[in-house]
Amino acid sequence: MALLRSLRTQRTTYLINSRTSVSVSSSSSVAAAAKRHSLHTTAALEADVQASSQSPSQEQHVQAAGILRRRQQHHQLLSRLIYSAGAAGVGGSRQHTRYVHSGQNGRQSHQLAQSSDVEGEALREKRQLGKSASPKPSGTPQRDPLDVGFNDPVAAFKSKTTWELVRAYMVYMICSSEKLVEHNMTLLKLARNLLGQKLFVLLMKSSFYGHFVAGENRHTIVPTLERLRSFGVKPILDYSVEEDISQEEAEKREVESSVSSAGDNKEEGTMPQYHVDKSFADRRYKVSSARTYFYLNEATCERNMETFIKCLEAVSDDDRKVPRATATGATFGTGITAIKLTALGRPQLLLQLSEVIMRTRKYMEDMVGGQGNVLTHHKTIKDLEKYYATLGDNKNVQDFLKNVTSDKEGILHLFPWSGIVDEDSQLSDTFRVPDPQTGQMRRLISQIPPKEEEMFRNMIRRLNTIVKTAAELDVRIMIDAEQTYFQPAISRITLEMMRKYNKDKAIVFNTYQCYLRETFREVCTDLEQAKRQNFYFGAKLVRGAYMEQERARAQALGYPDPVNPTYEATTDMYHKTLSECLRRIKLMKDCGDDARKIGIMVASHNEDTVRFAIEQMNQIGISPEDKVICFGQLLGMCDYITFPLGQAGYSAYKYIPYGPVEEVLPYLSRRAQENKGVLKKIKKEKRLLLTEISRRLVRGQLFYKPKGNYVPI
């Protein structure tokens, strides 16, 4: 009976082969004859095996084995017939397309096998027969070879229906029109008014919304998440509802929420970049690839916190549906949620905290020389005591030194940041340093009223709640980077959250924008802190979203331009930073330490950068199974990068936006603007889309249904 089951399984295999080897010439009759011969002969062989299985004597077992050998010879001959018919049918094409082979579950699919005309017929036949004869056992995760040129349309789009490919091509065609993209928001609103809500929603779901957004809520996105996972890709969820407010309203909110009720006191030593300027109060100015939150009140921040927690729960629910071995490494759970700190509190507090951090660095530089973060100076408490020696036995100095954070290698921080993230410190009392000349304590932050101190504690409480929930659900948090005038505070708080929650695995990830001149130095500093304070370090590397705005603001307010001078310089910064992270991972592996204490996401739509990362991994001996490097792209963009990576066994993510149609229009508007700026990528994606649509048309696969058997790493 086992032989009978084997025969039936292999007959299914050959039936699928014969159906998918579509011929467009007169050779179709050969394939048809071969298929009829297959059905007749296999049925006869099954009958023989069934008869022999009625009485299981030794002689009959031998007879059954002989029947099985004859069946295998028959199938080998049949493969040659079908292969010859298929090769003739494509008119001598230089590349064959992939064939579908059925294992026990009829779900496995093999990869694109490319062969040149100069290869011998025998070699190609051997490859094809080898694939047919060795299907992967049912339940085994499928892995495909990776085309690092990212030119394989089948690998790129096997997760898509033909309609989805046509829709994607139409969307990219529209994104290629500058006039349409420039006025896209006006056109969307006009269409909504003309069509009415129902028809407008239907139009959007069959076009831009359907392409760039996964669904309206955490329940309707489930089919999209399940399909992504079946093709080796994991989700980064983001509830992408954005307020559609006017420039005047945005400026009003930003100015009011960025100035203390005590006034914007620009005392001696203040830095202009960390104070609001009305000309740049609308933070959406020249920003197309990042969402912007404008503070309204504390209740809105509470709702944002609840929204982020719902995202975590949605990711956790999705993770539970996928059986996997016990998680290990920097990528423990597979799901991620992205959040922004400006959604959780008053921006004034981030501005003030950022200024404190930069003034602290300046204070340290003036006292000990050099430049950079406090820990990069490698000074000890005794060194500081020498600098304050002229002040004698000063109580203020002694109290200050007691609160300095240090280890055997030197000072990490001048202030007790652990108290700040534990929600119990007063900012006005914490950020004070001794004047080296007088010994008097000097504030590095202007006096903050009690109500605003409470707002800061509320912001930290919300973040703690989110990260604690993420830890409990085994979901990771990626805290997005924002403008440089917020970023010192965001990075400092994020690092402290890492110290608090990344003790056993990486839950919290920080984001580093490589268009900034200081990115390499900042990453090295944070890696050093993680090593010295013994916590898992997580980083997402991006090119950045605010470049044009940052340049314009720096020029207008008269401070140094924080942005790299050229695109090539940004690419060099990205590669240099990534190489440093990989170098440290290799050192940890070589020393027998846990290399998974450093986890990096290469979040880039640039295939050269992705290729660079893969090459570096190969050179230094880091495999995808090490779970220290992952890749990420936006839903609806660069599928030709994400899906081949996931199907080849790399850790690959799609950034998954979701939300009601009417409320994600600003997000869709930004996606259209962003695609306009990457016409080269669109051109390649359009070419690959057209190639795959044409291939399906020729092969009669217009009604192809995606069904993957990949398991995300």
TIDOFI-522383 format. One record per atom (N, C-alpha, C): x, y, z. Coordinates in steps of 0.2 Angstrom, whole numbers, plus 5000, padded with zeros to 4 digits. Atoms other than C-alpha are relative to their C-alpha. Example, Ala and Ser with C-alpha at 12.3 -4.5 7.8 and 13.67 -1.06 7.14 Angstrom:
500449945000;506249785039;500450065000;499649944999;506849955036;499650055003;
***
This chain:
500449945000;500050005000;500450065000;499549945000;501550125003;500250014993;499849995007;502050084985;499450044996;500549985004;500350124979;499950085002;500049934998;500350294989;500550044996;499449975004;502050334981;499850014993;500249995007;501350304964;499550054999;500549955001;499850414966;500350075001;499749934999;500950554973;500450024994;499649985005;502150544959;499650014993;500549995006;500650534946;499850085001;500249934999;500150704954;500550044998;499449965002;501850764952;500050014992;499950005007;501950724933;499450044997;500649965003;500150794930;500150075001;499949934999;500650954937;500650034996;499549985005;502250954927;499750014993;500249995007;501350924911;499550064999;500449955001;500051054915;500450075000;499649934999;501351194919;500550014994;499649995006;502451154904;499650024994;500449985005;501451254893;500350014993;499749995007;501851254874;499650044996;500349965004;501451384862;500149994992;499950025007;501851284846;499749944999;500350075002;501451124837;500249955005;499750054995;502451034851;499549985005;500550014995;500851044862;499749934999;500350065001;500250884854;500549945003;499550054997;501850784859;499950005008;500150004993;501550844877;499349975002;500650034999;499750794876;500049935000;499950075001;500150624870;500449975006;499650034994;501450604884;499650005006;500450004994;500150654897;499549945000;500550065000;498850524890;500449945001;499650064999;500250394890;500149995007;499950004993;500650444908;499449975004;500650024996;498850424914;499949924999;500150075001;498650254905;500549955003;499450054998;500350174910;500050005008;500049994993;500250244928;499549965003;500650044997;498550174931;500149934999;499950075001;499050004924;500549985006;499550024995;500550004936;499750005007;500450004993;499450054951;499649945001;500450064999;498349904947;500449945001;499550064998;499849784947;500250015007;499850004993;500449854963;499449985005;500550024996;498749844971;499849935000;500150075000;498549664965;500549975004;499450034996;500249624972;499950015007;500049984993;499849704989;499449965003;500650044996;498249584992;500349955004;499750054996;499349444998;500850025001;499349974999;501049515005;500549945001;499550055000;502149365001;500750034998;499349975002;504049384999;500150014992;500050005008;503849344980;499750064997;500449945003;502549474978;500350065002;499649944998;503549604987;500550014995;499549995005;504949574975;499750024993;500349985007;503749584960;499850075001;500249934999;503049744967;500650054999;499449965001;504849814968;500250014993;499949995007;505049774950;499650044996;500549955003;503449864945;500250075002;499849934999;504050014954;500650034996;499449985004;505750014945;499850024993;500249985007;504850004928;499650065000;500349944999;503750144934;500550065000;499549945000;505250254937;500350014994;499849995007;505950214920;499650034996;500549975005;504350254912;500050085002;500049934998;504350424922;500650044997;499549975003;506050464916;500050014993;500149995007;505650434898;499450064999;500549955000;504050544901;500350075001;499749944999;505050684908;500450034994;499749985006;506150684892;499550034995;500549985005;504650694881;499750075002;500349944998;503850834891;500550065000;499549945000;505450934893;500150024993;499949985007;505750924874;499450044997;500649965002;503950984871;500050075002;500049934997;504151124883;500550044997;499449965002;505851174876;499850034993;500249985007;505151174858;499550065000;500549955000;503651274863;500250075002;499849934999;504551424869;500550034995;499649975005;505451444853;500750015001;499349994999;507251414858;500250055004;499849944995;507251544872;500649985003;499450014996;508851564881;499949995007;500250014993;508051554898;499449965000;500650034998;506851424904;499750035006;500349984994;505551474916;499949945005;500050064995;505251374932;499449964999;500650055000;504151224933;499849995007;500350024994;502951174947;500149935001;499950074998;503351014956;499649995006;500450014994;502150934968;500449955004;499850054995;502750854984;499449965002;500550044998;501650754995;499450055001;500649954999;500550914998;499950044994;500249975006;500650974980;500150085001;500049934999;501251144986;500750034999;499349975001;503151154983;500150034993;499849975007;503851264969;500750015000;499249995000;505651264963;500150074996;499749945002;506751404957;500150014993;499949995007;507051484940;500749974999;499450035002;508351374932;500250034993;499849965006;509351474919;500649964997;499550045004;510351384906;500250034993;499849975006;511351454891;499949954994;500050055006;511151374873;500649964999;499450045001;512951314874;500049945004;500050064996;512551194888;499749944996;500250065004;512351014882;499349985002;500750024999;510550944881;500049955006;500050054995;511050804892;500150035007;499949964994;511650924906;499350035002;500749974999;509951014905;499549955002;500550054999;508950854905;500249975007;499850034994;509950794920;499850045006;500249954995;509550954930;499349995001;500750004999;507750944926;499749945003;500250074997;507550754930;500250005007;499850004993;508550784946;499550045005;500549974996;507250914952;499449965001;500750044999;505750804948;500149945004;499950064997;506550654956;500150025008;499849994993;506950744973;499650065003;500449944997;505450854979;500250005007;499949994993;505650924996;499549965004;500550034996;504750825010;499550055002;500549954997;503150905016;500250035006;499849964994;503351035029;500750025001;499349985000;505151065025;500050084997;500049935002;505451255024;500350014993;499749995006;505751305006;500550055000;499549955000;507351395002;500250014992;499849995007;507851474985;500750034999;499349975001;509551524978;499850084999;500149935001;509651714978;500450034994;499749975006;509951814962;500250075003;499849934996;511051964970;499950064995;500249945004;510652064954;499350025000;500749984999;508852064959;499650014993;500349995006;508252034941;499649944998;500450055001;507151884943;499350025001;500749984999;505351934940;499649945003;500450054997;504651764945;500150005008;499850004993;505551764962;499750075003;500349944998;504951944964;499350005001;500749995000;503151924961;499649935000;500450064999;502651744964;499550005006;500549994995;501751804979;499450044998;500649955002;500551914969;499649964994;500550025006;499051874958;500250054994;499949965006;499051934940;499750075001;500349934999;497852074945;500450055004;499649964996;498952134958;500650034997;499549985004;500352144946;499850064995;500249955004;499352244934;499850075004;500149944996;498752364948;500750035002;499449974998;500552384953;500350044994;499849965006;501052434935;499650064999;500449945001;499652554934;500250065005;499849964994;500152634951;500750034998;499349975002;501952654945;500050054994;500049955005;501452734929;499750065002;500249944997;500452864938;500550045004;499549974996;501852894950;500650034996;499549985004;502952924935;499950074997;500249935003;501953084930;500150055005;499849954995;502653234939;499450045002;500649964999;501053334937;499549975004;500450034996;499953204944;500249995007;499750014993;501053174959;500050065003;500049944997;501253354962;499450035003;500649984997;499453384964;499549945002;500450064999;498953214970;499550015006;500450004995;498153264986;499350044998;500549965003;497053394977;499549954996;500450045005;496553264964;499649945004;500350054996;496153134978;499350035003;500649974997;494953254987;499550024995;500549995006;494153304970;499649944998;500350065002;493853124966;499549985006;500550024995;493053094983;499450045000;500649955000;491853244981;499649984994;500450025006;491353184963;499749935001;500350065000;491153004966;499649985006;500450024994;490453004984;500549955004;499550034996;491252904998;500049924998;500050075001;490752724993;500449994993;499750015006;491352734975;500850025000;499349984999;492952834980;500449945004;499750054996;493352694993;500249944996;499950065004;493152564980;500550014995;499549985004;494252664968;500749995003;499350004996;495652684981;500249925001;499850074998;495552494986;500349964994;499850045006;495752444968;500650044997;499449975003;497252564965;500550025006;499549984996;498352664977;500049975007;500150034993;497652604994;500249935000;499950075001;497652424988;500749984999;499350015001;499452434983;500450015006;499549984995;500252524997;499749995008;500350014994;499052485012;499749935001;500150074999;498752315020;499249995001;500750014998;496952345026;499850065005;500249944996;495852455037;500149995007;499950014993;496052375054;500549935001;499650064998;497052235063;499749934998;500350065002;495852105057;500049994993;500050005007;495752145039;500749994997;499350015003;497652145037;500249935001;499850064998;497751965043;500249964993;499850045006;497651885025;500750024997;499449975003;499052005019;500649975004;499550024996;500151955034;500149934999;499950075001;499851775031;500349984994;499750025006;500251775013;500850035000;499349984999;501851875017;500449955003;499650054996;502451745029;500149944996;500050065004;502051605017;500550014995;499549995005;503351685005;500650035004;499449994996;504651715019;500150075002;500049934998;504251895023;499650025007;500349994993;503851965041;499850075000;500349935000;502852125046;500450055005;499949954996;503352285053;499350045000;500749975000;501552355058;500150085002;500149924998;501152545058;499350024998;500649975001;499452615060;500150074997;499849955004;499552745047;499550064999;500549945000;498152865051;500450075001;499749944999;498753045049;499550065000;500549955001;497853205052;500250044994;499949965006;497553305037;499850085002;500249934998;497753485044;500450054996;499749955004;498253645036;500750025002;499349984998;499953725036;499950055006;500149954995;499253865047;499949975007;500250034994;498553745060;500649965002;499450034998;500153645060;500550045003;499549954997;501253795063;499750025007;500349974994;500053855077;500149955006;500050054995;500053685086;500849995002;499350014999;501953665084;500350065005;499849944996;502353845091;499849995007;500250004993;501253825106;500249945004;499850054996;501853655111;500849995000;499350005000;503653695108;500450055005;499749954996;503853835120;499749995007;500350014993;503653825139;499650055002;500449954997;502353915148;500350055004;499649954997;503754005157;500350044995;499749965005;504254075140;500749974997;499550035003;505654035128;500650045002;499449964997;507154095138;500749984997;499450025003;508654105127;500650035004;499549974995;509954135141;500749984997;499350015003;511854125138;500249935000;499850075001;512453965131;499549964996;500550045004;510853915122;500249994993;499950025007;510853835105;499450014996;500649985004;509753905092;499649954996;500450055004;509353745083;499549965005;500450044995;508553675099;499450055002;500549964998;507253815099;499550014994;500550005006;505653825088;500150064996;500049945004;505653935073;499449994996;500750015003;503953975065;500149984993;499950015008;504653965047;500149934999;500050085001;504953775050;499649975005;500550034995;503553745063;499649944996;500350065003;502653635050;500549954998;499550055001;503753485051;499949964994;500150045006;503053415035;500450034994;499649965005;504053545025;500549964997;499550035004;504953455011;500249935003;500050074997;504653285020;499549954997;500550045004;503853145009;500049935003;500050074999;504452985017;499949995008;500150014993;504053005036;499350045002;500649974997;502453035046;500150055005;499949944995;502253195057;499450005005;500549994995;501353205073;500050075003;500149934997;500753375080;499749995006;500350014993;500453385098;499450045001;500649964998;498653435103;499950005007;500150004993;498453375121;500249945002;499850074997;498853235133;499649954998;500450055002;497353145129;500149974993;499850035006;497853125111;500749965000;499450054999;499553055117;499849945003;500250074997;498652925127;499749964995;500350045005;497652875112;500549974995;499550025004;499252865102;500349945003;499750064997;499952745115;499649944999;500450065001;498452635114;500049974993;500050025007;498552635095;500749954999;499350045000;500452575097;499949935003;500050074997;499952435109;499549964996;500450045005;498552375097;500449974994;499550025005;499952365084;500449945003;499650064997;500952255096;499649945000;500550065000;499452145099;499949974994;500150035006;499152125081;500649964997;499450045001;500952075078;500149945003;499950064996;500951955092;499549954998;500550055002;499351875086;500249964994;499750025006;500151855069;500649955001;499450054998;501751775077;499749945002;500250064997;500751645086;499749954995;500250055005;500051575070;500549964996;499550035003;501751525064;500449965005;499650044996;502551375072;500750014999;499250005001;504451395075;500349985006;499650024994;505751335086;500150055005;499949954995;506251425102;500450054997;499649945003;506851595097;500650015004;499349984998;508651645099;500350054997;499749945004;509651795095;499750065001;500249935000;509451975092;499350014997;500750005003;507851935082;499649955003;500350054996;506951835095;499349994997;500650005003;505151865090;500150024993;499949985007;504851895071;499650064998;500449945001;503652045072;500350065003;499749944998;504052225074;499450055000;500449945000;503052385078;500450065000;499649945000;503752555073;499650065004;500349954997;503352705084;500450075000;499749935000;503752895085;499950035007;500049974993;504252975102;499650075000;500449935000;503353145096;499349985000;500750024999;501753045096;499849995007;500250024993;501853015115;500150065005;499949944995;502253195122;500150064997;499949935002;502553375121;500750014997;499350005003;503953415108;500450055004;499649954997;504553565119;500549965005;499550044996;505253425131;500549974997;499550035004;506153345118;500650054998;499549955002;506953505112;500450025006;499649984994;507453555130;500549945002;499650054998;508153385133;500649994995;499550005005;509153385117;500550055001;499649944999;509853555121;500549985006;499650024994;510453485138;500549954998;499550055002;511353335130;500550044996;499549975004;512253445118;500450055004;499749964996;512653575131;500549965005;499650044996;513353435142;500649984996;499450015004;514453385128;500550065000;499649935001;515053565126;500450015007;499849994993;515353575145;500649955001;499550055000;516453415144;500650024996;499449985005;517453475129;500450065003;499649954998;517853635137;500449995006;499650024994;518453555153;500649954999;499550055001;519453405146;500350004993;499850005007;519653445128;499749944996;500350055004;519253335113;499350024998;500749995001;517453315107;499649944999;500550065000;515953195106;499749995006;500450024995;514953105118;500449995007;499650004993;515453105137;500449945000;499750064999;515952925137;500649994995;499450005004;517152945122;500650035002;499449974998;518353045132;500449955005;499650054995;518752895144;500350035006;499849974994;518853005159;499749975006;500250034994;518752945177;499750055005;500249954995;517953015192;500650045003;499449974998;519753045198;500250064996;499849955004;520053145183;499650065001;500449944999;518553255186;500250045007;499849974994;519153285204;500650044999;499449955002;520753355197;499850064997;500349945004;519753475186;499750055005;500349964995;518853535201;500450015007;499549994994;520353535213;500050075003;499949934998;520453725214;499450025004;500649984997;518753725221;500049985008;500050034993;519253635237;499549955002;500550044998;518053535247;499350034999;500649975001;516553595239;499449955000;500550054999;514953505244;499649994993;500450015007;514053545227;500449954996;499650045004;515453465218;500049925002;500150064998;515453315229;499449964999;500750035002;513553285227;500049994993;500050015007;513753305209;500449944998;499650065002;515153175207;499749935003;500350064998;514153045217;499449984995;500650025004;512753045204;500349994993;499850025007;513953025189;500049934999;500050075002;513752865180;500749984997;499350025002;515452775178;500149925001;499850074999;516252605176;500850005001;499350014999;518052535177;500450034994;499749975006;518352605160;500050085000;500049935000;517852785164;499250025001;500649974999;516352895165;499549994993;500550015006;514752855154;499650065000;500449945000;513652995159;500150055006;499949954995;513753155169;499350005005;500750004997;511853125174;499849935001;500350064998;510852985182;499449984995;500650005005;509852945166;499649945002;500550054998;509152785174;499550035004;500649974996;508152895186;499550034996;500449965004;507552995172;499549954996;500550045004;506752845162;499649965005;500450034995;506152775178;499450045003;500649964999;504852915179;500150045007;500049974993;505452985196;500550065001;499549954999;506653125192;499750074998;500249935002;506353315191;500650024995;499549975005;507253385175;500350065003;499749934997;507553555183;500549995005;499550024995;508453475197;500649964998;499550055002;509453345188;500550034996;499549985005;510253435174;500450075002;499649954997;511453545184;500749985001;499350014999;513353555184;500450055003;499749944997;514653645194;500450044996;499649955004;515453795187;500749995002;499350024998;517353755186;500350065003;499749944997;517753935192;499750015007;500349984994;516553965206;499749945004;500350054996;515853795211;499350005001;500750005000;514153855210;499649964995;500450055005;512853735202;499750044995;500249965005;512353795185;499549964996;500550035004;510753745176;500249994992;499950015008;510953665158;499350004997;500750005003;509053675156;499650065004;500449954997;507853815159;499549975005;500550024995;506653805174;499449984996;500650035003;505253685169;499450015005;500649994996;503553725177;499849935002;500250074997;502853575188;499549974995;500550035004;501453545175;500449974994;499650025006;502753525161;500449945002;499750054998;503753415172;499649935000;500550055000;502253305174;499949974993;500050025007;502053305155;500549954998;499450045002;503753235153;500049935004;500150074997;503453095166;499549964997;500550035003;501853055157;500349974993;499750035007;502853035140;500449945002;499550054998;504152925149;499549945002;500550054998;502652825157;499749964994;500350035006;501852795140;500549964996;499550045003;503452735132;500249945004;499950054996;503852625147;499449944999;500650055001;502052545145;500149974993;499950035007;502352515126;500549955000;499450055001;504052435128;499949945005;500250054996;503452335143;499549954997;500550055004;501952265133;500449964994;499650045006;503152225118;500449955003;499650064997;504252125130;499649945002;500450054998;502852035137;499749964994;500350035006;502151995119;500649974996;499450025005;503951955112;499950034993;500049975006;503752085099;500550065001;499449955000;505152215095;499750074998;500249935001;504952405095;500650034996;499549965004;505852515082;499850075001;500249934999;505852695088;500350044994;499849965006;505952805072;500450065002;499649945000;507252935070;499650064998;500349945002;506653115068;500550064999;499549945002;507353295065;500650005005;499450004996;509053325072;499950045007;500149964994;508353455085;499649965005;500350054995;507353305093;500549945001;499750075000;508553165090;500549995006;499650024994;509853185104;499649975006;500550024994;508353165117;499849934998;500350065002;507553025107;500549945000;499550055000;509252925105;500149995008;499850014993;509652955124;499549965003;500550044996;507952895130;500049934997;500050075003;507952745117;500649965003;499550044997;509652695124;499949985007;500250024994;509052695141;499549955001;500550055001;507552595136;500449934998;499750065001;508752465129;500449985006;499750024994;509752465145;499549965005;500550034996;508152425154;499749944998;500450065003;507352305143;500449954996;499650055004;508652225132;500549965003;499550034996;509452125145;500149934998;499950075002;509151955138;499949994992;500150005007;508651995120;499850074998;500149935003;508452145108;499250015000;500749985001;506652215111;500050074997;500049935002;507052405108;500650014995;499549985005;507952465092;500050074999;500049935002;508552635088;500150014993;499949995007;508552715071;500550054999;499549955002;510052805063;500050024993;500149975007;509952915048;500750024998;499350005002;511552895038;500150064995;499849945003;511353065029;500350055004;499749964995;511953145045;500849995000;499250004999;513853185047;500249965006;499850034994;513853115064;499849935002;500350064999;513052955062;500549945002;499550054998;514552845062;500350005007;499849994993;515152925078;499549985005;500650024996;513452905086;499949935001;500050075000;513352725082;500549975004;499450034997;515052685088;499950025008;500149994992;514652775105;499549965003;500650044997;513052685107;500249925001;499850075000;513852515103;500549995006;499650014994;515152555116;499650005007;500450004994;513852595129;499749945001;500350075000;512952435125;500549955003;499550054997;514552335128;500250015007;499849984993;515052425144;499449995005;500550014995;513352415152;499649934998;500250075001;513052235145;499250004998;500750015003;511352255135;500049994993;500050025007;510852195118;499850074996;500049945004;511052335105;499649984993;500450005006;509752355091;500050064996;499949945004;509952475076;499649994994;500350005007;508952515061;500450054996;499649965004;510052595048;499650034994;500449975006;509152715035;500450064997;499749955003;509652845023;499850075004;500249944997;508552975031;499450034997;500649975003;506953075028;499950075000;500149934999;507253255033;500650044997;499449975003;508753305022;499950074998;500149935003;508053455013;499850055005;500349954995;507153525028;500650025005;499549994995;508753505039;500550054997;499549955003;509853595026;499750075000;500349945000;508653735024;499950045007;500149984993;508353755043;500750035003;499349994997;510253755047;500250074997;499849945003;510553895034;499650065002;500549944998;509054005040;500250025007;499949994993;509553985058;500750015002;499349984999;511454005056;500449955004;499650054997;512053835063;500349954995;499650055005;513253705054;499549954997;500450045004;512353605041;500249925003;499950074997;512153425049;500049954995;500150055005;511953335032;500649994996;499450015004;513253255022;499950044993;500049955006;513753355006;499749974994;500250035006;513253224993;499749945001;500350064999;512253074990;500549945001;499550054999;513852974988;500350005007;499750004993;514453035005;499549965005;500550034996;512852975012;500049924999;499950075001;513052805004;500649975004;499450024996;514852795011;499950005007;500150004993;514252835028;499649945002;500450064999;512952695027;500449945000;499650065001;514152565021;500650005006;499550004995;515452625034;499749985007;500350024994;514252615048;499849935001;500250075000;513552445043;500749965001;499450044999;515352385041;500349995007;499750004994;515852435058;499549965005;500450054996;514352345066;500149934998;499850075002;514752185056;500749985003;499450014998;516552205061;500049985008;500150014993;516052205079;499749935002;500450074999;514852055077;500549954999;499550055002;516351955069;500550005006;499650004994;517452005084;499749965005;500450044995;516151935096;500049934998;500050075002;516051775086;500649975001;499450025000;517851755085;500349995008;499850004993;518051785104;499649955004;500550054997;516651655108;499550045004;500549964997;515551795114;499349994996;500750005003;513651805110;500050064995;500049955005;513751895093;499350034999;500749985001;511851905093;499850065005;500149944996;512052055106;499950064996;500149945004;512052165091;499649984994;500550015005;510552165079;499950064996;500049945005;510552275063;499449984995;500450005006;509152305051;500250054995;499849965006;509652365034;499450024997;500649975002;508152475030;500250044994;499849965006;508552525012;499649974994;500250025006;507752524995;500550004995;499449995005;509452544987;500349934999;499850075000;509852374980;500849995000;499350014999;511752414980;500250005007;499950004993;511652444998;499949935003;500250074998;510752275001;500549954997;499550045003;512052194989;500650005004;499449994996;513452264999;499949975007;500150034993;512752205016;500149924999;500050075001;512552025008;500849984999;499350015001;514352035002;500450005006;499650004993;515052085019;499849955004;500250054996;514051955027;500449934998;499650055002;514851825016;500750005001;499349994999;516551895018;500349985007;499750014993;516651885037;499649945003;500250074997;515651725039;499450015004;500650004996;513951785045;499449984995;500650035004;512451685039;499450025002;500649984998;510651725039;499749975006;500250034994;510451595052;500250025007;499849974994;511451695064;499550055003;500649954997;509951815066;500350065003;499849944998;510951965067;499950064995;500149955005;510552055051;499349994997;500650015004;508852085043;499950064995;500149955006;508252185028;499250035001;500749985000;506652295027;499950054994;500249955005;505752395013;499250015002;500749985000;504052475012;499549954996;500550045004;502452375007;499950044993;500249975007;502152404988;500650044997;499449975003;503952464985;500649955000;499450045001;505452364979;499949925002;500150074999;504652194980;500549954997;499550045004;506052134968;500649995005;499450014995;507252154983;499749955006;500250034994;506152094998;499949934999;500350075000;505351934992;500649954998;499450055001;506951854984;500449995006;499650004993;507851895001;499649955004;500450044995;506451815011;500049924998;500050065003;506351664999;500649965000;499350035000;508251635000;500249995007;499950014993;508151625019;500350055004;499849944996;508651795024;499550035004;500549974996;507751895037;499850064997;500349955004;506652005027;499350035002;500649964997;505252135032;499750044995;500449955004;503952235024;499750055006;500449954996;503352395033;499350004998;500750015001;501552365034;499550065003;500549954998;500352525035;499349975000;500750015000;498552505039;499650055003;500449954997;497052605043;499450024995;500649985004;495352675036;500250044993;499849965006;495452735018;500050075000;500049925000;494952915021;500550035005;499549984996;496152925035;500749994999;499350015002;497752865026;500150044994;499849965006;497652985012;500650045000;499449975000;499053085018;500649964999;499450055001;500152935019;500049984993;500050025007;499652885001;500350064996;499749945003;500053064996;500849995000;499250004999;501853045003;500349944996;499750055004;502052874995;500150024993;500049985007;501652944978;500650054999;499549955001;502853094981;500749965001;499450034999;504252974987;500249964994;499950045006;504052864972;500250044994;499749955006;504253014960;500750015001;499349984999;505953044968;500449944999;499650065002;506552864964;499849974994;500250025006;506152854946;500449944997;499550065002;507652734943;499749945002;500250064997;506952604955;499349984997;500750025004;505152624947;500149974993;499950035007;505852594930;500249935000;499850075000;506652434935;499449965002;500550044997;505152374945;499450004994;500550005005;503952424930;500349954995;499750045005;505152324918;499849925003;500150074997;505052164930;499349985000;500750015000;503152184932;499849984993;500250015007;502952194913;500249934998;499750065002;504052044911;499649945003;500450064997;503051934923;499350004998;500750005003;501351984917;500049974993;499950035007;501951944899;500149925001;499850074999;502651774905;499349965002;500750044998;500951724914;499550004994;500449995006;500051784898;500149944995;499850055005;501051674887;499949925002;500150064997;500951524899;499349985002;500750014998;499151534902;499950005008;500149994992;499351584921;499750065002;500449944998;498251734921;499749995007;500450014994;497251654935;500549975006;499550034995;498851604945;499850025007;500249984993;498451594964;500749995004;499450014996;499951624975;499949955006;500050054994;500351484988;500749985002;499350014998;501951484997;500149955005;499850044995;502851365007;500750025004;499449974996;504251475015;499850015007;500049984993;504551495033;500550065002;499549944998;505251665039;500549985005;499450024996;506951645047;499950045007;
***
